[in-house]
Amino acid sequence: MEREETEQLGNIGKVPLTLLDDGPLQHGSVVRIQSLEKNLNGRDVLGAFQDGCYYQKRGDDNKQSWIVAKLDASDPVLHYGDKFYLENVYNNKRLTPSGVYLTIDEGADSWWTLEKKWF
């Protein structure tokens, strides 16, 4: 699949993202990451490629699928405040920030925190 355009992270501080899933979020869930930023023209689902991460139109591509891996999986259910990694199904690399972009890196120690909507 060819990339249509690249998108930078918003210049608004935190970027509003949501995890799309069919059930309760827990350790091992496979999700899609959707940006809630405005003006993405339908390209709002994060995909991982060899050279980084880009927003695309929603599809069934494994490049858009991410595995949730809790740092403390003693309780597998994901709760607000829990820390977790997001690993891409296609290339087994973790999602990590890189300046104003999101990228992927094998074994990166960039974890995320589940927060309530703030916008």
Secondary structure as UniProt FT lines:
FT   STRAND          17..20
FT   TURN            27..28
FT   STRAND          30..35
FT   TURN            41..42
FT   STRAND          45..49
FT   TURN            50..51
FT   STRAND          52..56
FT   HELIX           62..64
FT   STRAND          66..70
FT   TURN            73..74
FT   TURN            80..81
FT   STRAND          83..88
FT   TURN            89..91
FT   STRAND          94..98
FT   TURN            99..100
FT   STRAND          101..105
FT   TURN            106..107
FT   STRAND          112..113
//
